[in-house]
C-alpha cells in the first residue's frame, strides 16, 4: 500500500466509521509494519480543508475539498501530508504498571487526547485510554477525590478562566473551522450578532457531517447548525453550559453525560466568560498524585 493510499484510507476511516482518531503509520511502518508516529484525528481534517480552501481561488463545498484529498490531487506546491498532520498528535504511551495520576498527566499534555497502554514485558499495546474515559472514571469514583469536586469553579485556581474563542452566528461556517485551525483548538462558541450571547457550538467532529453532505462552506454557521439539527445527526458537540459558581463535580458530570470535551461558562446574560476543557480536568487529576 502506498503512502497516498494510506492517506486516503485514514480520511475514509474518520469519515465513514464515525471515528474521532486513527493511528497513523510512519514511512518505516509502510515497509516493515513496526511503528506508529501519531494519530490523525478530526481536527487534522479541519486543517486539511482549511489548507485546501486557502490554496484555491474558487468556493467549493467542504465535500469537494475532501474529494481533492481522496483523489490525491495536489492543491499546492507543498503538500500537507498525513504524516505531517499525525505528528501533531504524538504517540505517547503509558505502561500497565503506571498509576492513574501518570495517565492523567500524560493526557494533560498538549495534543495528547488518548494514550495506548503498553505491556512493559512484551512491548505490546493492550488497551487505549481516552480523556473521555478518564472523565467517566471520575464520575464513577467521586468519593476517591474528596471535597475538591464540591468546590465551585471560582475557588479552584485558574480552572475555567481560559478565554472562549467564538464566531458570530452569521459568519460563514468556514470561518469557524479557520478559527479552530488558527488557535489549535477543537471547538468554538457561536454567539448571536445582536446580543453576543452563546447560542451554539461547532466542533472539529462536526467535520464528519460535511463529509456526508455537500453543505456549502460559504453558508452561515447557524445554517450549518440548523442543518445538522434538522437531520438529527449525532454530532457529539451539544452546547453544555455552566457558571463560575457551579461545583466542579457537576461540571465534570455534565461533560461525561453529554460526551463532550468542553463545558462553556456563561454569565447571567448567557455571554461566554470561560471554558473548562477535558484537558483542564486531566491537569487537575495529574496534579493530585
C-alpha positions in Angstrom: 0.0 0.0 0.0 1.4 3.4 -1.0 1.6 6.4 1.3 -1.1 8.1 -0.8 -3.4 5.0 -0.4 -2.8 5.1 3.3 -3.7 8.8 3.4 -7.0 8.1 1.6 -7.8 5.2 3.9 -7.2 7.3 7.0 -9.6 10.0 5.8 -12.2 7.4 5.0 -11.8 5.8 8.4 -12.7 9.0 10.1 -15.5 10.0 7.8 -17.2 6.7 7.3 -16.8 4.9 10.6 -17.6 7.8 13.0 -14.1 7.7 14.5 -12.5 10.7 16.2 -9.0 9.4 15.6 -7.0 6.7 13.9 -3.3 5.7 14.3 -1.1 6.9 11.5 1.8 4.8 10.3 5.2 6.2 9.6 7.1 5.6 6.4 9.0 2.8 8.1 5.7 1.2 9.1 4.7 1.1 5.5 7.7 -1.0 4.8 8.2 -3.0 8.0 4.9 -2.9 9.8 6.5 -1.9 13.1 6.0 1.7 14.3 3.4 4.4 14.6 4.2 8.1 14.7 1.0 9.5 16.0 -2.7 9.9 15.3 -4.8 11.5 12.6 -8.0 13.0 14.1 -10.9 15.2 13.1 -9.0 18.4 13.8 -6.5 17.3 11.2 -9.3 17.1 8.6 -10.2 20.6 9.6 -6.6 21.7 8.9 -6.5 19.9 5.6 -9.7 21.5 4.4 -8.7 25.0 5.6 -5.4 24.5 3.8 -7.1 23.4 0.6 -9.5 26.4 0.7 -6.7 28.9 1.2 -4.8 27.5 -1.8 -7.9 27.8 -4.1 -9.4 30.7 -5.9 -12.8 29.0 -6.0 -15.6 28.5 -3.5 -16.1 24.7 -3.1 -18.1 22.8 -0.6 -16.1 21.1 2.1 -17.1 17.8 0.5 -15.4 18.9 -2.7 -12.2 19.7 -0.8 -12.2 16.2 0.8 -12.6 14.7 -2.7 -9.4 16.5 -3.7 -7.6 14.8 -0.9 -9.3 11.4 -1.6 -8.2 11.5 -5.3 -4.7 12.6 -4.3 -5.0 15.8 -6.4 -2.3 18.4 -5.5 -3.6 21.6 -4.0 -0.3 23.4 -3.6 3.4 23.0 -4.3 4.0 22.0 -0.7 1.5 19.2 0.3 0.1 18.8 3.7 0.8 15.1 4.2 -0.8 12.6 6.6 2.5 12.2 8.4 2.8 15.9 8.9 -0.7 16.1 10.4 -0.3 13.0 12.5 3.0 14.2 14.2 0.9 17.0 15.8 -0.6 14.2 18.0 2.4 12.3 19.3 2.2 8.6 20.0 2.6 9.0 23.8 2.0 5.8 25.9 1.9 4.5 29.4 2.7 1.1 31.0 0.2 -1.2 32.6 2.0 -0.6 35.9 1.6 3.2 35.8 -0.9 5.0 38.2 -3.9 6.8 37.0 -2.2 10.1 38.0 0.5 9.3 35.5 -2.1 8.5 32.8 -3.9 11.9 33.6 -0.6 13.7 33.4 0.1 12.2 30.0 -3.4 13.1 28.8 -2.9 16.7 30.1 0.0 17.2 27.6 -0.6 19.4 24.6 -2.1 17.5 21.6 -2.5 14.2 23.6 -6.1 13.1 23.7 -5.6 9.3 24.1 -2.8 7.1 25.3 -2.0 3.5 24.5 -1.4 1.2 27.4 1.7 -1.0 26.8 2.8 -4.2 28.5 6.3 -3.4 29.6 7.3 -7.1 29.4 6.1 -7.7 25.8 6.0 -4.2 24.4 2.5 -4.9 23.1 -0.3 -2.4 23.2 -3.1 -3.9 25.3 -5.5 -1.0 25.7 -6.2 2.6 24.8 -7.3 5.2 27.4 -9.0 8.4 26.2 -9.6 11.6 28.1 -13.3 10.9 28.0 -12.9 7.5 29.6 -10.9 9.0 32.5 -13.6 11.7 32.9 -16.2 8.9 33.2 -14.0 7.2 35.8 -14.0 10.4 37.9 -17.8 10.4 37.8 -18.0 6.8 38.8 -15.4 7.2 41.6 -16.3 10.7 43.1 -15.6 9.5 46.7 -11.9 8.9 45.9 -11.3 12.5 45.1 -12.5 14.1 48.3 -14.0 17.5 48.7 -12.5 19.1 45.6 -15.5 18.1 43.5 -17.8 20.1 45.8 -15.9 23.4 45.3 -17.3 25.9 42.8 -15.1 26.6 39.8 -14.3 30.2 41.0 -12.5 28.7 44.0 -10.3 26.3 42.0 -7.4 28.4 40.8 -7.3 29.1 37.1 -9.8 26.4 36.2 -12.4 27.8 33.8 -10.5 31.1 33.1 -9.4 30.2 29.6 -10.9 32.6 27.1 -13.6 31.5 24.8 -12.8 31.6 21.0 -16.1 32.4 19.3 -17.6 33.1 15.9 -20.6 35.1 15.0 -23.7 33.1 14.1 -23.9 35.0 10.8 -20.3 34.3 9.7 -19.5 31.7 7.0 -19.1 28.3 8.6 -15.6 28.1 7.1 -14.6 30.9 9.5 -15.4 28.6 12.4 -13.1 25.9 11.1 -10.4 28.5 10.3 -10.5 29.7 13.9 -10.1 26.2 15.2 -7.1 25.7 13.0 -5.5 29.0 13.8 -5.9 28.6 17.6 -5.2 24.9 17.6 -8.5 24.1 19.4 -11.2 21.6 18.7 -14.3 23.8 19.1 -15.6 27.4 19.0 -18.5 29.0 20.6 -21.2 30.5 18.4 -22.6 33.9 19.6 -25.5 35.9 18.3 -24.9 39.1 16.4 -27.5 41.1 18.3 -26.6 40.3 22.0 -23.3 38.4 21.9 -24.9 35.5 23.9 -23.8 31.9 23.4 -26.3 30.1 21.1 -24.4 27.1 19.8 -21.0 25.4 19.4 -19.2 24.0 16.4 -16.5 21.4 17.0 -13.9 19.6 14.8 -16.0 16.4 15.0 -18.7 18.2 13.0 -16.4 17.9 10.0 -17.9 14.4 9.6 -21.2 16.0 8.8 -19.5 17.8 5.9 -18.1 14.6 4.6 -21.5 13.0 4.4 -23.2 16.1 2.8 -22.3 18.9 0.4 -23.1 21.7 2.7 -21.5 24.9 1.2 -18.8 26.4 3.3 -20.0 29.9 2.4 -23.3 29.4 4.3 -23.6 30.7 7.8 -22.6 29.0 11.0 -26.2 28.9 12.2 -27.4 27.5 8.9 -24.9 24.7 9.4 -26.0 24.1 12.9 -29.7 24.1 11.9 -29.0 21.7 9.0 -27.4 19.2 11.5 -30.4 19.6 13.9 -32.9 19.2 11.0 -31.3 15.9 10.0 -31.0 14.8 13.6 -27.3 13.9 13.2 -25.4 12.9 16.3 -22.5 15.4 16.1 -21.2 14.8 19.6 -21.0 18.5 20.3 -24.1 19.8 22.0 -23.9 23.1 23.8 -23.3 22.4 27.5 -23.0 25.4 29.8 -22.3 26.2 33.5 -21.3 29.2 35.6 -18.3 30.0 37.7 -20.5 29.1 40.8 -21.1 25.6 39.5 -19.3 22.9 41.6 -16.5 21.1 39.8 -18.2 17.7 40.2 -21.3 19.0 38.4 -19.2 20.3 35.5 -17.4 17.0 35.1 -20.8 15.2 35.4 -22.3 17.3 32.6 -19.2 16.7 30.5 -19.4 12.9 30.9 -23.2 12.7 30.4 -23.2 14.7 27.2 -20.0 13.0 26.0 -18.4 16.4 25.2 -14.9 17.6 25.6 -15.7 21.1 27.0 -18.2 23.0 29.1 -18.8 26.7 28.3 -19.0 29.1 31.2 -21.6 31.9 30.8 -22.6 34.9 32.9 -26.1 36.0 33.9 -26.8 37.2 30.3 -25.5 33.9 28.7 -22.4 35.6 27.4 -19.4 33.3 27.3 -16.8 34.1 30.0 -14.7 31.0 30.1 -14.4 27.3 29.3 -13.5 24.1 31.1 -12.0 21.5 28.7 -11.4 17.9 29.3 -7.6 18.7 29.2 -8.2 21.0 32.2 -9.7 18.1 34.1 -6.7 15.9 33.2 -4.3 18.5 34.5 -6.3 18.7 37.8 -6.2 14.9 38.2 -2.5 14.8 37.3 -1.6 17.3 40.0 -3.4 15.1 42.7 -0.6 12.5 42.9 
